Amino acid sequence: MIDLTNGPIHISSGPGSNPNSMCLTMISTVLGQGGKVIWMARKLTDSRKSLDILGHLKEIEMDRMLIIEFGENLAENSLNIKKIIPSLKKRDLLIVEDWCENYGRVKAKDAKLMIDFTEINKDIQIVITSNSYEDASGEKKGLDGWMARGEKILSGSYRTVWMTKIQDQFQKIIITDGDIQKLVKLTQNGFQDS
């Protein structure tokens, strides 16, 4: 659904687009293909949702995943992760869910950390997520008036991919990656092409 092979990705998700399920879908794919995953999340998801999307994986596959709930202390809880990242391979995934708060300015130290992750190991797949916010200027900047958090700081290191919920379409979203748009739907087992 989202091409992870063209460098680090910043998923900017609009209201109701369910980026957590997209993260779980990517994690499931990478683990199923033999890769390792470091999954960092501000707050861990509902265990039922995780079980629905990851429940088909074997124990040996799940053993290749490290999960960290960082809460309000992303930089402090990332020190040991920075030591692990150099050992990861091309098929491995580092995912940082909700890398910044949904309000106020992005913390400079957290933005610097996201850039540091891309420089520690240029081979691995990296995905970070944050919620989009509305452009208050009225100029309709960004994607249809939605802006990505920290985009000016991260634009040299990350490609922005947008997730937008389609109104009145149950569990369907549009993924916009540059000029490419895809319609995907959320199933009990994660996102699938529609």
Buried (B, 14 or more C-beta within 10 A) or exposed (E): BBEBEEEBBBBBBBEEBBBBBBBBBBBBBBBEEEBBBBBBBBEEBEEEBBEBBBEEBEEEBBEBBBEBEBEEEBBEBBEEBBEBBEEBEEBBBBBBBBBBBEEEEBBEEBBEBBBBBBEBBEEBBBBBBBBBBBBEEEEEBBBEBBBBBBBEBBEEBBBBBBBBBBEEEEBBBBBBBEEEEBEBBBEEBBBEEB
